[in-house]
Amino acid sequence: MLAREEDVEAGALRAQGWSISAIARHLGRDRGTVRSYLSGERTPGVRRRTGEDPFDRFEPYARQRLADDPHLQASTLLRELKTLGFSGSYQTFTRQVRARSLRPHCEACSAAKGRATTEITHDPGAETQLDWLELPEAPWGGTATLLVGALAHSAKFRGSFSEAKDTAHVVAAMDGVLRRLGGLTKRVRIDAIEGGVLPGTRRLVPAFADACRHYGVGVDLCPPRRGNRKGVVEKANDYLAQAWWRTADVATPEQAQVSLDRFCERIADHRPRGHASVAALAEAERLRPVPRQPYTAVVQVPRKVSWGALVSFEGNRYSVPPAFVNTTVIVSHRLGEPTLEIRSTKEEVIASHRRRPVGSGALARLEGHRAGLERTVLAAFTTDRPCRRKVNRPPSQR
């Protein structure tokens, strides 16, 4: 390939009457190469392809994916292409994306301005950073709420889905995150997290403070409007939303939790971080074991009873008396206990069940509820012939 400067030199010497052989000797190039550039067969600065470009068959897929989602991370798209057979490196892939202009331009993002940042060093086992992450347009409707916890030293993170942000749900989600991370650090860092800090103050909610005392961790609050002080979990939130949520094929919160746990173990933990991977650095965190029993918070959620006198909770269904069909009830359970209670809106306990494994699709119907539902259905049964709908009925004289 001739550079543009060499092409200009060859053109000038040819105009002065030099032969192609003389120009080739002068430039230290092959005569065929010089001849092709002087004849216009080749363009200076553009390397001739030696064969079929292996990326050609992946270009339509990559172009369509980036047209559908211009902000899709390159690493996420590369993983999809590898499942289709692409064997190139990350650098080769990004070079093809730039050279072929596959990513559409976004004017709103191009106008965004950055700010000065620095990386804070954290000792192993010193700090876990917690933060709420809201994931819009959840397949099951509304916005999915996820509590994310990240180890500040290794950047290992885990998440726990939560139906609400009250204190009981914060404690339940925090317990799930700490157990998925594999242990406790000395302290946890939060901002004015909903459910953990009293609104408008820098004081902890009493129940949340008791939970932190139960787990034996100190609490550090970020200064106001200094969210980048917990930059490890903020970066984890961004990576999780872009690399997993945008492409996650899930239909329920239970499926999403399983998919997230698998993503963290198989992909996120193998991210390079300096000279080692996240998983390798996490082994040096020296975490303390999580207490065997979680803090005794009582989680309560409203549910509507189906026509089959069943209440859906955590991917399972639990029975209630047929008198409560099509009404709203409250499902409550205490963390660490094997049972759950279903109460009416008047705080009357109407059913108690053994809690089934989350997402197992189990149906728990008590014998008394089954018999009562059967009696209710049979009592409403009639042998009367349905009314005829297509007869002529003109207005009467009265």
TIZA-224339 format. One record per residue (C-alpha): residue number from 1; y, x, z; residue in one letter. Coordinates in Angstrom, 2 decimals, decimal comma. Each point is the difference from the previous one (the first is absolute). Layout:
# TIZA-224339
[atom NUM [Y X Z] A];
...
***
This chain:
# TIZA-224339
[atom 1 [0,00 0,00 0,00] M];
[atom 2 [3,46 1,31 -0,92] L];
[atom 3 [2,85 -0,44 2,41] A];
[atom 4 [3,21 -1,42 -1,37] R];
[atom 5 [1,64 3,43 0,14] E];
[atom 6 [-2,84 1,48 -2,08] E];
[atom 7 [0,23 -2,86 -2,48] D];
[atom 8 [3,72 0,65 -0,45] V];
[atom 9 [-0,67 3,72 -0,49] E];
[atom 10 [-2,76 -0,68 -2,56] A];
[atom 11 [2,24 -2,39 -1,93] G];
[atom 12 [2,85 2,53 -0,10] A];
[atom 13 [-2,24 2,85 -1,18] L];
[atom 14 [-1,57 -2,22 -2,67] R];
[atom 15 [3,46 -0,92 -1,25] A];
[atom 16 [0,75 3,74 -0,25] Q];
[atom 17 [-2,99 0,49 -2,31] G];
[atom 18 [-2,62 1,27 2,43] W];
[atom 19 [-3,63 -0,68 -0,83] S];
[atom 20 [-2,20 -2,06 2,29] I];
[atom 21 [-2,09 3,07 0,78] S];
[atom 22 [3,09 1,99 0,98] A];
[atom 23 [1,27 -2,84 2,21] I];
[atom 24 [-3,41 -0,31 1,67] A];
[atom 25 [-0,10 3,74 0,76] R];
[atom 26 [3,57 -0,18 1,36] H];
[atom 27 [-0,76 -2,91 2,32] L];
[atom 28 [-3,53 1,14 0,89] G];
[atom 29 [-1,44 -3,28 -1,27] R];
[atom 30 [-2,72 -1,08 -2,39] D];
[atom 31 [1,06 -0,53 -3,62] R];
[atom 32 [-1,49 -3,48 -0,10] G];
[atom 33 [1,99 -0,99 3,06] T];
[atom 34 [3,26 1,27 -1,51] V];
[atom 35 [-0,72 -1,72 -3,31] R];
[atom 36 [-0,68 -3,37 1,68] S];
[atom 37 [3,30 0,08 1,90] Y];
[atom 38 [2,05 1,09 -3,03] L];
[atom 39 [-1,54 -2,77 -2,10] S];
[atom 40 [0,76 -2,63 2,63] G];
[atom 41 [-3,64 -0,82 0,74] E];
[atom 42 [0,48 0,84 3,66] R];
[atom 43 [2,87 -0,57 2,45] T];
[atom 44 [1,31 2,85 2,18] P];
[atom 45 [-0,75 -0,39 3,71] G];
[atom 46 [-2,85 -2,49 -0,61] V];
[atom 47 [-3,55 1,31 0,42] R];
[atom 48 [-2,53 -1,13 -2,59] R];
[atom 49 [-2,94 -1,95 1,36] R];
[atom 50 [-3,30 1,80 -0,37] T];
[atom 51 [-1,97 -3,26 0,14] G];
[atom 52 [0,10 -3,53 1,34] E];
[atom 53 [2,16 -0,39 3,10] D];
[atom 54 [-2,36 -1,13 2,81] P];
[atom 55 [2,77 -2,10 1,55] F];
[atom 56 [0,41 -2,19 -3,10] D];
[atom 57 [-2,67 -2,48 1,05] R];
[atom 58 [1,50 -0,37 3,49] F];
[atom 59 [3,59 -0,48 -1,18] E];
[atom 60 [-0,22 -3,80 -0,65] P];
[atom 61 [-1,34 -0,62 3,52] Y];
[atom 62 [2,59 2,25 1,66] A];
[atom 63 [2,85 -1,48 -2,05] R];
[atom 64 [-1,02 -3,57 0,87] Q];
[atom 65 [-0,42 0,77 3,71] R];
[atom 66 [3,44 1,61 0,20] L];
[atom 67 [1,53 -2,84 -2,01] A];
[atom 68 [-1,45 -2,48 2,51] D];
[atom 69 [1,04 2,14 2,97] D];
[atom 70 [2,64 2,66 -0,81] P];
[atom 71 [-0,11 1,34 3,59] H];
[atom 72 [-3,76 0,58 0,14] L];
[atom 73 [-0,64 3,43 1,49] Q];
[atom 74 [-1,36 2,61 -2,40] A];
[atom 75 [-2,80 0,95 2,43] S];
[atom 76 [-1,14 -3,63 0,17] T];
[atom 77 [-0,05 -0,37 -3,78] L];
[atom 78 [-1,82 3,33 -0,32] L];
[atom 79 [-2,79 -1,29 2,29] R];
[atom 80 [-0,39 -3,04 -2,24] E];
[atom 81 [-0,19 2,17 -3,12] L];
[atom 82 [-2,61 2,27 1,58] K];
[atom 83 [-2,27 -3,02 0,47] T];
[atom 84 [0,42 -0,58 -3,76] L];
[atom 85 [-1,04 3,55 -0,83] G];
[atom 86 [3,23 2,04 -0,01] F];
[atom 87 [-0,80 3,54 1,16] S];
[atom 88 [3,43 1,67 -0,14] G];
[atom 89 [1,96 1,28 2,98] S];
[atom 90 [2,95 -1,70 1,68] Y];
[atom 91 [2,41 2,41 -1,73] Q];
[atom 92 [-1,52 -0,76 -3,42] T];
[atom 93 [0,26 -3,73 0,66] F];
[atom 94 [3,65 0,06 1,12] T];
[atom 95 [0,90 2,20 -2,98] R];
[atom 96 [-1,50 -2,60 -2,32] Q];
[atom 97 [1,90 -2,79 1,75] V];
[atom 98 [3,28 1,86 -0,48] R];
[atom 99 [-0,67 1,14 -3,56] A];
[atom 100 [-1,02 -3,46 -1,15] R];
[atom 101 [2,74 -1,80 2,02] S];
[atom 102 [-2,58 -2,35 1,50] L];
[atom 103 [2,00 -0,96 3,10] R];
[atom 104 [2,79 -2,49 -0,73] P];
[atom 105 [3,50 0,83 1,19] H];
[atom 106 [1,25 -1,79 3,14] C];
[atom 107 [3,78 -0,02 0,20] E];
[atom 108 [0,08 -1,28 3,58] A];
[atom 109 [-2,13 2,88 1,27] C];
[atom 110 [1,74 2,66 -2,06] S];
[atom 111 [3,24 -0,80 1,80] A];
[atom 112 [-1,52 0,51 3,46] A];
[atom 113 [1,32 3,01 1,92] K];
[atom 114 [-1,97 2,23 2,34] G];
[atom 115 [0,96 1,61 3,27] R];
[atom 116 [-0,68 3,26 1,73] A];
[atom 117 [-3,30 0,12 1,89] T];
[atom 118 [-2,03 2,51 1,94] T];
[atom 119 [-3,57 0,11 1,25] E];
[atom 120 [-0,49 -0,07 3,78] I];
[atom 121 [-2,88 2,04 1,37] T];
[atom 122 [-2,39 -1,88 2,32] H];
[atom 123 [-2,63 1,59 2,21] D];
[atom 124 [-3,61 -1,20 -0,40] P];
[atom 125 [-0,74 -3,05 2,15] G];
[atom 126 [3,63 -0,42 1,01] A];
[atom 127 [1,18 -3,18 -1,71] E];
[atom 128 [-1,12 -3,18 -1,75] T];
[atom 129 [2,65 -1,90 -1,95] Q];
[atom 130 [-0,25 -3,81 -0,29] L];
[atom 131 [1,84 -2,34 -2,32] D];
[atom 132 [-0,31 -3,48 -1,50] W];
[atom 133 [-0,54 -0,20 -3,76] L];
[atom 134 [0,56 -3,26 -1,85] E];
[atom 135 [-1,93 -0,36 -3,26] L];
[atom 136 [1,45 -2,74 -2,25] P];
[atom 137 [-1,85 -2,44 -2,22] E];
[atom 138 [-3,29 0,11 1,87] A];
[atom 139 [-2,86 -1,62 -1,97] P];
[atom 140 [-0,65 -2,39 2,91] W];
[atom 141 [3,66 -1,09 -0,01] G];
[atom 142 [3,26 1,18 1,55] G];
[atom 143 [0,52 3,52 1,30] T];
[atom 144 [-2,75 2,12 1,54] A];
[atom 145 [0,95 1,79 3,22] T];
[atom 146 [-1,54 3,36 0,77] L];
[atom 147 [0,47 2,32 2,97] L];
[atom 148 [-0,29 3,60 -1,20] V];
[atom 149 [-0,61 2,95 2,29] G];
[atom 150 [0,24 3,64 -1,14] A];
[atom 151 [-0,83 3,24 1,81] L];
[atom 152 [3,19 2,06 -0,22] A];
[atom 153 [-1,74 3,39 -0,32] H];
[atom 154 [-2,65 -0,74 -2,64] S];
[atom 155 [1,54 -3,12 -1,65] A];
[atom 156 [-3,32 -1,84 0,36] K];
[atom 157 [0,77 -3,73 0,08] F];
[atom 158 [-1,77 -3,28 0,56] R];
[atom 159 [1,13 -3,64 -0,12] G];
[atom 160 [-0,91 -3,28 1,66] S];
[atom 161 [0,90 -3,40 -1,47] F];
[atom 162 [1,71 -2,46 2,32] S];
[atom 163 [0,77 -3,67 -0,39] E];
[atom 164 [3,22 0,16 2,05] A];
[atom 165 [2,35 2,47 1,67] K];
[atom 166 [0,05 -1,31 3,57] D];
[atom 167 [-0,94 2,32 2,84] T];
[atom 168 [-3,67 -1,04 0,18] A];
[atom 169 [-0,45 0,63 -3,72] H];
[atom 170 [1,79 3,36 0,29] V];
[atom 171 [-2,37 1,08 2,77] V];
[atom 172 [-3,06 -1,22 -1,93] A];
[atom 173 [1,12 1,79 -3,18] A];
[atom 174 [0,86 3,18 1,94] M];
[atom 175 [-3,46 0,00 1,57] D];
[atom 176 [-1,54 -0,32 -3,45] G];
[atom 177 [2,13 2,84 -1,39] V];
[atom 178 [-0,73 2,39 2,89] L];
[atom 179 [-3,75 -0,59 -0,26] R];
[atom 180 [0,07 0,54 -3,77] R];
[atom 181 [1,95 3,24 0,47] L];
[atom 182 [-2,75 1,19 2,33] G];
[atom 183 [1,95 0,56 3,23] G];
[atom 184 [3,28 0,26 1,88] L];
[atom 185 [2,87 2,45 -0,24] T];
[atom 186 [2,30 0,76 2,91] K];
[atom 187 [2,77 -2,30 -1,21] R];
[atom 188 [0,76 -2,72 -2,53] V];
[atom 189 [3,28 -0,27 -1,88] R];
[atom 190 [1,45 -3,35 -1,07] I];
[atom 191 [3,32 -1,45 -1,08] D];
[atom 192 [1,27 -3,36 1,30] A];
[atom 193 [-3,36 -1,44 -1,00] I];
[atom 194 [-0,30 -3,77 0,16] E];
[atom 195 [-2,27 -1,04 2,83] G];
[atom 196 [0,30 3,38 1,74] G];
[atom 197 [3,73 0,30 0,75] V];
[atom 198 [2,29 -2,68 1,41] L];
[atom 199 [2,43 -1,08 -2,78] P];
[atom 200 [3,42 1,63 0,25] G];
[atom 201 [-1,11 2,48 2,69] T];
[atom 202 [-1,91 3,28 0,31] R];
[atom 203 [-2,38 -1,39 2,61] R];
[atom 204 [-3,68 -0,66 -0,53] L];
[atom 205 [-1,50 -3,46 0,26] V];
[atom 206 [-1,80 -0,02 3,39] P];
[atom 207 [-3,40 -0,90 -1,49] A];
[atom 208 [0,33 2,74 -2,65] F];
[atom 209 [0,97 2,51 2,70] A];
[atom 210 [-3,08 -0,99 2,01] D];
[atom 211 [-2,16 0,49 -3,08] A];
[atom 212 [1,40 3,52 -0,57] C];
[atom 213 [-0,71 0,76 3,67] R];
[atom 214 [-3,56 -1,28 -0,49] H];
[atom 215 [-0,52 2,40 -2,93] Y];
[atom 216 [1,74 2,84 1,81] G];
[atom 217 [2,63 0,80 -2,63] V];
[atom 218 [3,72 0,59 0,41] G];
[atom 219 [2,46 -1,82 -2,24] V];
[atom 220 [2,93 1,53 -1,91] D];
[atom 221 [2,54 -2,24 -1,73] L];
[atom 222 [1,76 1,17 -3,15] C];
[atom 223 [3,80 0,06 0,20] P];
[atom 224 [1,70 -3,01 -1,62] P];
[atom 225 [0,10 0,18 -3,82] R];
[atom 226 [-2,08 3,19 0,01] R];
[atom 227 [-3,23 -1,28 -1,52] G];
[atom 228 [-0,63 3,39 -1,63] N];
[atom 229 [-0,65 1,38 3,50] R];
[atom 230 [-3,47 -1,50 -0,44] K];
[atom 231 [-0,23 1,20 -3,57] G];
[atom 232 [-3,77 0,58 0,08] V];
[atom 233 [-0,83 -3,68 0,39] V];
[atom 234 [2,85 -0,99 -2,36] E];
[atom 235 [-1,52 2,21 -2,68] K];
[atom 236 [-3,43 -1,42 0,79] A];
[atom 237 [1,39 -3,51 -0,50] N];
[atom 238 [1,37 0,93 -3,41] D];
[atom 239 [-3,20 1,73 -1,07] Y];
[atom 240 [-2,17 -2,86 1,25] L];
[atom 241 [2,08 -2,65 -1,75] A];
[atom 242 [0,10 1,87 -3,30] Q];
[atom 243 [-3,45 1,60 -0,15] A];
[atom 244 [-2,05 -2,82 1,54] W];
[atom 245 [1,77 -3,35 0,31] W];
[atom 246 [1,30 -0,17 -3,59] R];
[atom 247 [-3,53 0,22 -1,39] T];
[atom 248 [-2,12 -1,43 2,85] A];
[atom 249 [-2,41 -2,69 -1,22] D];
[atom 250 [-0,20 -2,15 3,14] V];
[atom 251 [0,16 -3,73 0,72] A];
[atom 252 [0,06 -0,27 3,82] T];
[atom 253 [1,41 2,04 2,91] P];
[atom 254 [-3,54 0,93 1,00] E];
[atom 255 [-0,76 1,39 -3,46] Q];
[atom 256 [3,33 1,83 0,05] A];
[atom 257 [-0,86 1,67 3,32] Q];
[atom 258 [-3,35 1,21 -1,32] V];
[atom 259 [1,60 1,24 -3,21] S];
[atom 260 [2,74 1,83 1,90] L];
[atom 261 [-2,47 1,72 2,35] D];
[atom 262 [-2,06 1,15 -2,98] R];
[atom 263 [3,13 1,26 -1,82] F];
[atom 264 [1,10 2,01 3,04] C];
[atom 265 [-3,40 1,67 0,43] E];
[atom 266 [-0,74 0,71 -3,66] R];
[atom 267 [3,46 0,77 -1,42] I];
[atom 268 [2,85 0,27 2,50] A];
[atom 269 [-1,78 2,42 2,35] D];
[atom 270 [-0,59 2,41 -2,89] H];
[atom 271 [3,68 0,40 -0,93] R];
[atom 272 [1,12 3,64 -0,04] P];
[atom 273 [2,43 0,91 2,77] R];
[atom 274 [1,09 3,60 -0,24] G];
[atom 275 [-2,99 2,33 0,02] H];
[atom 276 [-2,51 -2,66 1,10] A];
[atom 277 [-0,86 -3,64 -0,39] S];
[atom 278 [1,09 -2,79 2,34] V];
[atom 279 [-3,57 -0,37 1,27] A];
[atom 280 [-0,25 3,73 0,81] A];
[atom 281 [3,27 -0,05 1,93] L];
[atom 282 [-1,05 -3,16 1,83] A];
[atom 283 [-3,01 1,81 1,45] E];
[atom 284 [2,42 2,25 1,91] A];
[atom 285 [1,94 -2,90 1,58] E];
[atom 286 [-2,04 0,12 3,27] R];
[atom 287 [0,29 -3,74 0,62] L];
[atom 288 [-0,91 -1,62 3,31] R];
[atom 289 [-2,59 -2,82 -0,09] P];
[atom 290 [1,25 -3,58 -0,16] V];
[atom 291 [-0,89 -2,10 3,09] P];
[atom 292 [-3,25 -1,84 -0,46] R];
[atom 293 [1,60 -3,35 0,73] Q];
[atom 294 [3,23 -0,97 -1,81] P];
[atom 295 [3,03 -1,26 1,87] Y];
[atom 296 [-0,60 -3,63 1,01] T];
[atom 297 [2,55 -1,68 -2,26] A];
[atom 298 [-0,60 -3,61 -1,03] V];
[atom 299 [0,51 -0,58 -3,72] V];
[atom 300 [0,78 -3,59 -1,06] Q];
[atom 301 [0,29 -1,37 -3,55] V];
[atom 302 [0,45 -3,58 -1,29] P];
[atom 303 [-2,56 -1,45 -2,38] R];
[atom 304 [-0,47 -3,31 -1,81] K];
[atom 305 [-3,39 -1,70 0,38] V];
[atom 306 [-1,80 -0,68 -3,30] S];
[atom 307 [-1,68 -3,29 -1,00] W];
[atom 308 [-3,27 1,53 1,10] G];
[atom 309 [1,35 0,43 3,57] A];
[atom 310 [0,13 3,78 -0,45] L];
[atom 311 [2,64 2,60 0,84] V];
[atom 312 [0,31 3,20 -2,06] S];
[atom 313 [0,67 3,20 1,94] F];
[atom 314 [-0,54 3,68 -0,94] E];
[atom 315 [-2,14 -0,90 -3,01] G];
[atom 316 [-2,31 -2,32 1,98] N];
[atom 317 [-0,07 -3,74 0,74] R];
[atom 318 [-0,33 -1,62 3,43] Y];
[atom 319 [-0,67 -3,67 0,77] S];
[atom 320 [2,10 -2,42 2,04] V];
[atom 321 [-0,55 -3,68 0,93] P];
[atom 322 [0,48 -2,34 -3,01] P];
[atom 323 [2,89 -1,75 1,75] A];
[atom 324 [2,19 3,02 -0,82] F];
[atom 325 [-0,55 -0,08 -3,78] V];
[atom 326 [3,24 0,66 -1,92] N];
[atom 327 [1,93 0,98 3,15] T];
[atom 328 [1,39 3,35 1,13] T];
[atom 329 [-1,78 1,93 2,75] V];
[atom 330 [0,51 3,38 1,68] I];
[atom 331 [-2,64 2,72 -0,22] V];
[atom 332 [0,26 2,55 2,81] S];
[atom 333 [-2,05 3,01 1,01] H];
[atom 334 [0,41 2,79 2,50] R];
[atom 335 [-0,40 3,51 -1,39] L];
[atom 336 [-3,34 1,51 0,91] G];
[atom 337 [-1,69 -3,29 0,92] E];
[atom 338 [-2,90 -1,42 -2,09] P];
[atom 339 [1,22 -3,62 -0,01] T];
[atom 340 [2,90 -1,97 -1,37] L];
[atom 341 [1,49 -3,35 0,97] E];
[atom 342 [1,48 -2,75 -2,13] I];
[atom 343 [2,65 -2,13 1,69] R];
[atom 344 [1,91 -3,09 -0,97] S];
[atom 345 [3,78 0,04 -0,20] T];
[atom 346 [-0,06 -1,41 3,55] K];
[atom 347 [-1,80 3,19 1,22] E];
[atom 348 [-3,28 -1,87 0,49] E];
[atom 349 [-3,08 2,14 -0,73] V];
[atom 350 [-1,97 -1,90 -2,65] I];
[atom 351 [-2,52 2,70 -1,03] A];
[atom 352 [-1,27 3,41 1,07] S];
[atom 353 [-1,98 2,26 -2,33] H];
[atom 354 [-1,54 3,44 -0,10] R];
[atom 355 [2,25 2,07 -2,21] R];
[atom 356 [-1,69 0,99 -3,26] R];
[atom 357 [0,56 3,37 -1,74] P];
[atom 358 [3,28 0,04 -1,92] V];
[atom 359 [-0,42 -0,94 -3,66] G];
[atom 360 [-3,71 -0,82 0,26] S];
[atom 361 [0,41 -3,51 -1,45] G];
[atom 362 [-1,96 -1,54 2,91] A];
[atom 363 [-0,05 -3,73 0,77] L];
[atom 364 [-0,16 -0,79 3,73] A];
[atom 365 [-0,57 -3,72 0,61] R];
[atom 366 [-1,00 -1,24 3,44] L];
[atom 367 [-2,76 -2,61 0,15] E];
[atom 368 [2,26 -2,51 1,75] G];
[atom 369 [2,63 0,38 -2,71] H];
[atom 370 [-2,62 -0,39 -2,73] R];
[atom 371 [-1,36 -3,21 1,51] A];
[atom 372 [3,48 -1,41 0,58] G];
[atom 373 [1,05 0,74 -3,58] L];
[atom 374 [-3,18 -1,65 -1,29] E];
[atom 375 [0,67 -3,15 2,04] R];
[atom 376 [3,60 -0,13 -1,23] T];
[atom 377 [-1,05 0,31 -3,64] V];
[atom 378 [-2,75 -2,62 0,31] L];
[atom 379 [2,31 -2,43 1,81] A];
[atom 380 [2,45 0,18 -2,88] A];
[atom 381 [-2,77 -0,54 -2,56] F];
[atom 382 [0,02 -3,37 -1,84] T];
[atom 383 [-2,21 -1,66 -2,61] T];
[atom 384 [2,85 -2,13 -1,38] D];
[atom 385 [0,51 0,34 -3,71] R];
[atom 386 [3,24 1,78 -0,88] P];
[atom 387 [2,83 -2,18 -1,29] C];
[atom 388 [0,19 -0,44 -3,76] R];
[atom 389 [3,11 1,72 -1,30] R];
[atom 390 [0,27 -1,21 -3,61] K];
[atom 391 [0,00 -3,80 0,35] V];
[atom 392 [2,87 -2,27 -1,02] N];
[atom 393 [2,11 -1,25 2,94] R];
[atom 394 [3,21 -1,71 -1,20] P];
[atom 395 [2,67 -1,09 2,53] P];
[atom 396 [-0,89 -3,21 1,88] S];
[atom 397 [2,13 -3,18 -0,03] Q];
[atom 398 [1,23 0,57 3,53] R];
***
